[in-house]
Structure formats: structure tokens, C-alpha cells
Amino acid sequence: MTPAIKQLTKDNIPFTLHEYQHSPQSQSYGLEAAEKIGVPAEYVFKTLVAQTDNNILVVAIIPVNSTLNLKLLAKAANSKKAHMAKPQDVLRSTGYVLGGVSPIGQKKQLATFIDSSASQLTKMYISGGRRGLDIQLSPNDLYRVIQAKWATLTT
């Protein structure tokens, strides 16, 4: 049981787990998840960690078939610039490895921004805290449980 599952269970948030066999040859963890659990890519979201110009780590949750616009993320985080965080900083702050970073149950809860496209969905899929495990839940439940903010993060 991952920290994400423990937190959702503790907070009585309804969710469904979807496990699949992760392939080490996969080019994109998120697109692989969408394909293997059989849902359109726009319902599956990846969790990305970036660092702002004032050295603060922030989380962006965007559809797996989209690209993060770092300028939009920086703006949402009230910063001028942002760049992707180093893998060791992601592991240290979240407790999760790349490809398995969940926005829920992180060691240190970082400021988190969910792409506004999720607000139009009734369900979404996020990493469950390890490669090969996704969690299906309501975007509004995710928003509440991680105290996130909605923002336009892709173009």
C-alpha cells in the first residue's frame, strides 16, 4: 500500500485502483498507463515537479498527452521562471521515483496546480505512487485532498 492509497483511505475519498504490468521499454509512463488501463489519454494525468526561480518546488498535474508550459506554471506559482526539478530532488521531497510520482501522500506537501482541463471531467487517473499503479478519482476530490489550485498549465 502506497502513501497515496493510505491517505485516500484515511480521508475517506472514493477511488479505484488500476494495476498494470509496466514495461521498462516504455517511452512515456503516462501514455503507457492510458493504453494499458484502456482509457483516453486526456483522462490520465502526470505529476511533474518543477523548481521556481526562488528555489521552491511546485507540482503540476497535466494530461499525459500534453506538454507543461513552464512559464504558465511559474505564473501560477507567483514566480518569474520555473524549470524541471532534478530527479533526486523529486525523490527527496515527494518520496516517489520518476514515473511513479503521485500528487497524494508526498513526504512534503508541495504547492500543487492542476491543469484546468481536469475541472471539466467527472473522473481522472493519476499515479498511485509506483510505476504500474494508477488511481481513478474525482478531480474535485483530488483538488480537496491535496489543497491544490486550478491553473492553465498547457498550451
Phi, psi and omega per residue, in radians:
M1 nan 2.193 -3.102
T2 -1.471 2.839 3.069
P3 -0.988 -0.583 3.124
A4 -1.104 -0.807 -3.141
I5 -1.139 -0.714 3.115
K6 -1.064 -0.771 -3.112
Q7 -1.160 -0.768 3.126
L8 -1.071 -0.721 3.125
T9 -1.128 -0.804 3.141
K10 -1.063 -0.677 -3.093
D11 -1.536 0.092 3.135
N12 0.971 0.723 3.092
I13 -1.620 2.184 3.116
P14 -1.213 2.341 3.135
F15 -2.699 2.838 3.068
T16 -2.249 2.351 3.103
L17 -1.572 2.494 3.062
H18 -2.280 1.925 3.112
E19 -1.773 2.574 3.079
Y20 -2.630 2.833 3.129
Q21 -1.433 1.913 3.130
H22 -1.274 2.362 3.090
S23 -1.750 2.141 3.113
P24 -1.063 -0.344 3.129
Q25 -1.446 -0.097 -3.093
S26 -1.081 2.356 3.139
Q27 -1.411 -0.485 -3.096
S28 -2.428 2.023 -3.137
Y29 -1.022 -0.767 -3.083
G30 -1.177 -0.796 3.127
L31 -1.163 -0.600 3.069
E32 -1.088 -0.764 3.135
A33 -1.057 -0.820 -3.140
A34 -1.004 -0.798 -3.118
E35 -1.135 -0.810 -3.036
K36 -1.307 -0.470 3.080
I37 -1.675 -0.067 2.987
G38 1.297 0.744 3.094
V39 -2.249 2.695 3.100
P40 -1.060 2.512 -3.075
A41 -1.020 -0.505 -3.107
E42 -1.216 -0.156 3.088
Y43 -1.672 -0.221 -3.101
V44 -1.791 2.247 -3.059
F45 -2.050 2.478 3.085
K46 -1.785 2.638 -3.141
T47 -1.874 2.025 -3.110
L48 -2.025 2.484 3.113
V49 -1.983 2.263 3.135
A50 -2.192 2.876 3.101
Q51 -2.091 2.274 3.133
T52 -1.450 2.963 -3.116
D53 -1.154 -0.248 3.047
N54 -1.767 0.449 3.022
N55 1.090 0.559 3.079
I56 -1.855 2.322 3.081
L57 -1.459 2.384 3.108
V58 -2.344 2.758 -3.105
V59 -1.978 2.384 3.042
A60 -2.077 2.299 3.104
I61 -2.017 1.960 -3.051
I62 -2.321 2.768 3.082
P63 -1.033 2.507 -3.079
V64 -1.152 -0.345 3.132
N65 -1.652 0.290 3.129
S66 -2.115 2.923 3.094
T67 -2.029 2.347 3.122
L68 -1.184 2.296 3.023
N69 -1.659 1.859 -3.060
L70 -1.124 -0.515 3.097
K71 -1.165 -0.719 3.112
L72 -1.171 -0.664 3.091
L73 -1.126 -0.787 3.126
A74 -1.024 -0.771 3.134
K75 -1.064 -0.773 3.133
A76 -1.084 -0.564 -3.114
A77 -1.591 0.213 -3.127
N78 0.976 0.823 -3.137
S79 -2.342 2.930 3.139
K80 -1.551 -0.652 -3.088
K81 -2.451 2.796 3.038
A82 -2.603 2.650 3.041
H83 -2.462 2.794 -3.119
M84 -1.121 2.425 -3.134
A85 -1.285 2.691 3.088
K86 -1.238 2.509 -3.121
P87 -0.908 -0.695 -3.131
Q88 -1.178 -0.545 3.078
D89 -1.258 -0.623 3.086
V90 -1.101 -0.847 -3.138
L91 -1.086 -0.784 -3.103
R92 -1.095 -0.748 -3.052
S93 -1.471 -0.567 -3.086
T94 -1.737 -0.517 -3.036
G95 1.510 0.051 -3.108
Y96 -2.028 2.612 3.070
V97 -1.544 2.708 3.100
L98 -0.961 2.437 -3.092
G99 1.556 -0.152 3.120
G100 -2.426 0.360 -3.119
V101 -1.362 2.073 3.063
S102 -1.750 2.527 3.067
P103 -1.313 -0.165 -3.091
I104 -1.855 2.454 3.046
G105 1.308 0.456 3.118
Q106 -1.255 2.624 3.121
K107 -0.980 -0.766 3.121
K108 -2.176 2.042 -3.110
Q109 -1.231 1.977 -3.123
L110 -1.605 2.728 3.016
A111 -1.003 2.258 -3.021
T112 -2.211 2.397 -3.128
F113 -2.166 2.215 3.118
I114 -1.814 2.289 3.102
D115 -0.985 2.337 -3.051
S116 -1.054 -0.313 3.094
S117 -1.055 -0.494 -3.138
A118 -1.182 -0.479 -3.087
S119 -1.154 -0.286 3.133
Q120 -1.567 -0.096 -3.072
L121 -1.692 2.712 3.031
T122 -1.616 -0.396 3.081
K123 -2.556 2.699 3.092
M124 -2.554 2.904 -3.125
Y125 -2.169 2.315 3.108
I126 -2.300 2.917 3.107
S127 -1.112 2.453 3.107
G128 -1.554 0.031 3.097
G129 1.949 0.051 3.009
R130 -2.772 2.770 3.115
R131 -1.122 2.352 3.138
G132 1.575 0.210 3.136
L133 -2.447 2.082 3.079
D134 -2.094 2.658 3.117
I135 -1.998 2.263 3.032
Q136 -1.730 2.245 3.112
L137 -2.752 3.016 3.099
S138 -1.319 2.381 3.075
P139 -0.985 -0.635 3.130
N140 -1.184 -0.612 3.070
D141 -1.168 -0.741 3.095
L142 -1.054 -0.814 3.137
Y143 -0.938 -0.800 -3.110
R144 -1.247 -0.789 -3.014
V145 -1.175 -0.528 3.138
I146 -1.849 0.082 3.122
Q147 0.919 0.920 -3.071
A148 -1.507 3.115 3.013
K149 -2.242 2.531 3.049
W150 -1.412 2.481 3.097
A151 -2.786 2.652 2.994
T152 -1.406 2.057 -3.047
L153 -2.099 -0.097 -3.139
T154 -2.255 2.792 3.094
T155 -2.175 nan nan
